[in-house]
Amino acid sequence: QVQLVESGGGLVQPGDSLRLSCTNPRRTQLPYVMGWFRRAPGKEREFLSSLSQNGRSKIYTDSLKGRFTVSRDNRKNTVYLQMNNLKAEEAAVYYCAARRKGVVGTSQAEYDYDYWGQGTKVTVSS
């Protein structure tokens, strides 16, 4: 069973940066395709980024390119989402997700992910 725990959320001002982390505390390895999503108040959950097992293949939703960066450190069993120049409208609960073991290929589709964290809240306000 894969358990995912996000951290790093908080209150920031517009233009600030945050780095979110996602770990699997139950295992020493996280050899899965990972994804980041967010859900803003009153909106549906949206895809942000996906990252292959070895970290070499990455995809982003178009609106994030150049501001958000996904990465992973498999030695630390952690996946990161570096978010720069945050906007007020990006206040949301941010989730990491994992595809099941053995599945390759990044994906933008929620239904492709089998495991989800509880989310970490990001508030962007002046």
Rosetta silent file (secondary structure, phi, psi, omega in degrees, C-alpha in Angstrom):
SEQUENCE: QVQLVESGGGLVQPGDSLRLSCTNPRRTQLPYVMGWFRRAPGKEREFLSSLSQNGRSKIYTDSLKGRFTVSRDNRKNTVYLQMNNLKAEEAAVYYCAARRKGVVGTSQAEYDYDYWGQGTKVTVSS
SCORE:     score description
SCORE:     0.000 S_00000001
   1 L     0.000  134.830 -179.788    0.000    0.000    0.000 S_00000001
   2 L  -100.194  126.092  173.837    1.300    3.423   -0.936 S_00000001
   3 L  -114.078  130.577 -179.447    0.760    6.280    1.466 S_00000001
   4 L  -115.919  135.764  179.960    1.558    9.775    0.283 S_00000001
   5 E  -129.932  120.114  177.136    2.083   12.751    2.556 S_00000001
   6 E   -92.864  152.490  174.988    2.412   16.291    1.249 S_00000001
   7 E  -153.264  167.926  176.155    4.052   19.139    3.116 S_00000001
   8 L   105.905   -5.491  177.997    5.336   22.641    2.522 S_00000001
   9 L   -71.582  171.052  179.085    2.104   24.537    2.113 S_00000001
  10 E   163.595 -167.019 -179.284    1.388   27.767    3.912 S_00000001
  11 E   -98.974  123.840  176.414    0.574   31.423    3.590 S_00000001
  12 E  -133.973  167.387  176.927    2.588   33.455    1.103 S_00000001
  13 L   -95.769  156.956  175.527    2.209   36.750   -0.694 S_00000001
  14 L   -54.176  135.321 -177.674    1.712   37.118   -4.441 S_00000001
  15 L    94.450  -13.335  179.573    5.058   36.770   -6.161 S_00000001
  16 L   -77.840  173.638  178.608    6.522   34.534   -3.469 S_00000001
  17 L  -121.097  154.885  173.825    7.827   31.006   -3.869 S_00000001
  18 E  -144.915  151.369  171.801    7.102   27.734   -2.118 S_00000001
  19 E  -121.412  118.476  176.968    8.454   24.230   -2.426 S_00000001
  20 E   -92.035  148.686  178.005    6.052   21.408   -1.779 S_00000001
  21 E  -124.903  152.664  177.467    7.233   17.931   -0.875 S_00000001
  22 E  -138.792  122.844 -179.224    5.601   14.540   -1.181 S_00000001
  23 E  -127.601  161.972  173.128    6.899   11.462    0.601 S_00000001
  24 L  -114.890   97.311 -173.081    5.846    7.878    1.173 S_00000001
  25 L   -71.172  -11.467 -176.059    6.538    7.237    4.848 S_00000001
  26 L   -90.080  -14.218 -178.072    5.702    3.534    4.635 S_00000001
  27 L  -135.504  161.416  177.803    8.387    2.534    2.195 S_00000001
  28 L   -88.467  -13.553 -178.904   11.949    3.391    1.446 S_00000001
  29 L  -121.246  146.398  176.102   11.308    3.517   -2.279 S_00000001
  30 L  -130.824   64.957 -173.058    8.923    5.571   -4.351 S_00000001
  31 L   -86.178   49.600 -175.409    9.501    4.085   -7.810 S_00000001
  32 L  -119.877  156.753  167.169    6.277    5.373   -9.273 S_00000001
  33 L   -68.681  130.386 -175.536    5.193    7.884  -11.859 S_00000001
  34 E  -115.941  153.764  177.249    4.125   10.873   -9.790 S_00000001
  35 E  -138.634  157.149  173.167    1.775   13.741  -10.385 S_00000001
  36 E  -121.031  136.808  178.106    0.821   17.040   -8.803 S_00000001
  37 E  -135.781  168.396  173.088   -2.689   18.437   -8.853 S_00000001
  38 E  -147.040  155.198  175.037   -4.531   21.230   -7.094 S_00000001
  39 E  -132.019  113.898  175.505   -8.091   22.133   -6.210 S_00000001
  40 L   -83.496  157.063 -179.898   -9.016   25.755   -5.677 S_00000001
  41 L   -55.518  128.334  177.446  -12.133   26.647   -3.688 S_00000001
  42 L    77.069    6.431 -178.166  -15.227   26.035   -5.755 S_00000001
  43 L  -123.347  164.669  176.163  -13.305   24.512   -8.646 S_00000001
  44 L   -77.778  158.445  177.112  -12.484   21.062   -9.895 S_00000001
  45 L   -67.645  136.570 -177.919   -9.149   19.474   -9.254 S_00000001
  46 E  -123.885  149.604  178.909   -6.697   20.314  -12.027 S_00000001
  47 E   -74.500  141.439  175.527   -3.523   18.734  -13.280 S_00000001
  48 E  -115.461  -54.526 -173.392   -0.226   20.545  -12.733 S_00000001
  49 E  -160.043  155.250  175.610    2.676   18.265  -13.519 S_00000001
  50 E  -138.539  148.994 -170.849    3.766   14.666  -13.893 S_00000001
  51 E  -139.441  132.518 -179.601    7.179   13.072  -13.483 S_00000001
  52 L   -71.609  170.906 -177.248    8.564    9.725  -14.572 S_00000001
  53 L   -59.699  -39.367 -178.210   10.172    7.248  -12.198 S_00000001
  54 L   -91.882    0.787  176.130   13.691    8.304  -13.073 S_00000001
  55 L    80.897    1.082 -174.883   12.823   11.995  -13.190 S_00000001
  56 L   -85.629  -27.184 -179.866   13.868   12.454  -16.791 S_00000001
  57 L  -106.192  124.974 -177.970   10.426   12.842  -18.322 S_00000001
  58 E  -135.862  143.144  171.701    8.293   15.746  -17.108 S_00000001
  59 E  -132.757  152.105 -179.911    5.102   17.342  -18.328 S_00000001
  60 E  -135.810  154.008  168.219    3.320   20.466  -17.152 S_00000001
  61 L   -70.719  146.005 -169.058    0.041   22.137  -17.786 S_00000001
  62 H   -56.999  -35.506 -174.479    0.709   25.002  -20.163 S_00000001
  63 H   -69.129  -13.018 -175.653   -0.095   27.810  -17.744 S_00000001
  64 H   -99.804  -14.747 -172.019    2.691   26.744  -15.378 S_00000001
  65 L   -55.524  130.061  179.003    5.609   26.435  -17.715 S_00000001
  66 L    93.762  -18.461 -179.614    8.548   28.452  -16.528 S_00000001
  67 L  -109.774  -34.411 -179.285    7.185   29.040  -13.017 S_00000001
  68 E  -109.524  143.279  178.236    6.735   25.558  -11.543 S_00000001
  69 E  -134.450  127.481  177.221    9.345   22.817  -11.544 S_00000001
  70 E  -100.625  143.826  178.693    8.805   19.197  -10.577 S_00000001
  71 E  -155.606  169.995  177.642   11.668   17.019   -9.406 S_00000001
  72 E  -147.308  151.453  172.687   12.372   13.959   -7.328 S_00000001
  73 E  -126.299   98.284 -175.368   15.090   12.546   -5.144 S_00000001
  74 L   -68.054  -22.521  176.118   14.581    8.807   -5.018 S_00000001
  75 L   -68.491  -30.997  179.111   17.308    8.434   -2.397 S_00000001
  76 L   -97.715    0.958  177.209   15.164   10.590   -0.115 S_00000001
  77 L    60.032   38.901 -172.091   11.934    9.022   -1.282 S_00000001
  78 E  -137.969  142.427  173.099   10.582   12.473   -2.055 S_00000001
  79 E  -116.589  142.952 -175.288    9.028   14.345   -4.948 S_00000001
  80 E  -121.971  153.871  168.713    9.051   18.136   -5.045 S_00000001
  81 E  -132.290  106.070  176.763    7.086   20.912   -6.675 S_00000001
  82 E   -86.179  123.620 -177.133    8.928   24.213   -6.726 S_00000001
  83 E  -119.277  119.093 -179.060    6.452   27.035   -7.279 S_00000001
  84 L  -113.229  154.453  176.662    7.699   30.504   -8.152 S_00000001
  85 L    50.753   54.033 -177.917    5.890   33.802   -8.615 S_00000001
  86 L   -65.738  146.315  179.853    2.690   32.508   -7.081 S_00000001
  87 L  -109.993  155.592 -177.968   -0.538   34.254   -7.939 S_00000001
  88 H   -58.084  -36.983 -178.175   -3.507   34.908   -5.706 S_00000001
  89 H   -73.133   -4.590  178.143   -5.714   32.705   -7.864 S_00000001
  90 H   -93.195    5.735  171.934   -3.350   29.774   -7.242 S_00000001
  91 L   -62.649  126.799 -173.542   -4.467   29.466   -3.656 S_00000001
  92 E  -172.666  173.969  166.850   -5.617   25.870   -3.404 S_00000001
  93 E   -93.510  126.743 -176.674   -5.081   22.511   -1.808 S_00000001
  94 E  -103.928  132.492 -175.825   -2.201   20.835   -3.595 S_00000001
  95 E  -120.671  143.020  165.599   -2.108   17.063   -3.957 S_00000001
  96 E  -105.817  155.786 -177.339    0.495   14.579   -5.020 S_00000001
  97 E  -145.928  156.878 -179.544   -0.503   11.311   -6.590 S_00000001
  98 E  -130.698  140.334  171.002    1.170    8.121   -7.771 S_00000001
  99 L   -81.199  157.918 -175.765    0.437    5.714  -10.556 S_00000001
 100 L   -67.658  156.538 -177.052    0.514    2.053   -9.594 S_00000001
 101 L   -57.955  135.946  177.584    3.795    0.197   -9.597 S_00000001
 102 L    94.812  -15.990  178.476    4.967   -0.969  -12.965 S_00000001
 103 L   -83.663  131.241  178.808    3.034    1.580  -14.987 S_00000001
 104 L  -110.273  159.771  176.677    5.251    3.794  -17.061 S_00000001
 105 L   101.203  128.492  175.350    4.505    7.092  -18.665 S_00000001
 106 L   -71.643  160.986 -177.233    3.510   10.444  -17.319 S_00000001
 107 L  -153.962  146.178  174.803   -0.156   11.407  -17.418 S_00000001
 108 L   -94.797   -9.022 -171.280   -2.412   14.412  -17.011 S_00000001
 109 L   -88.783  128.366  177.990   -5.475   12.336  -16.209 S_00000001
 110 H   -56.511  -39.050 -174.061   -6.676   11.991  -12.653 S_00000001
 111 H   -69.728  -10.329  176.715   -8.053    8.531  -13.340 S_00000001
 112 H   -82.272   -9.315 -176.747   -4.564    7.277  -14.174 S_00000001
 113 L  -103.133  132.267 -174.594   -3.423    7.792  -10.593 S_00000001
 114 L   -99.314  -21.886 -176.083   -4.100    5.136   -7.995 S_00000001
 115 E  -128.367  138.564 -176.845   -2.773    6.726   -4.823 S_00000001
 116 E  -134.658  143.733  171.131   -3.400   10.218   -3.453 S_00000001
 117 L   -82.583  177.115 -179.702   -2.178   12.255   -0.531 S_00000001
 118 L   -83.406  -13.713  177.260   -4.441   14.302    1.721 S_00000001
 119 L    96.319  154.837  173.773   -3.152   17.557    0.296 S_00000001
 120 E  -129.796  134.943 -172.417   -1.364   20.597    1.616 S_00000001
 121 E   -87.400  133.018  175.589   -3.019   23.995    1.621 S_00000001
 122 E  -117.702  124.021  176.987   -1.431   26.961   -0.094 S_00000001
 123 E  -114.531  127.182 -179.873   -2.808   30.413    0.581 S_00000001
 124 E  -118.917  108.162 -174.125   -1.642   33.307   -1.562 S_00000001
 125 L  -155.264  144.151  176.562   -2.712   36.618   -0.164 S_00000001
 126 L   -94.009    0.000    0.000   -1.326   40.057    0.488 S_00000001
